[in-house]
């Protein structure tokens, strides 16, 4: 799993999830995307649209690699760690 973040000059965060080439079949790719988006949606540290406009949001690109993530809890802990690390920059 790899996370790239860039400033988006908006008042909220956005995410795109990209499974790497050969990430299994379409069902597995879509399941991984849905899981990652749900974790992002429930993440407390991100900037939401209700917060003041002075806070600048980030665009996140999450690249998922095959065989690296097996359970939802592993995906959640790894993803939150990456989000926390990118917020501290």
Secondary structure, 3 states (H helix, E strand, C coil): CEEEEEECCCCCCEEEEEECCCCCCHHHHHHHHHHHHHHHHHCCCCCCCCCCCCCCCEEEEEEECCCCCCCHHHHHHHHHHHHHHHHCC
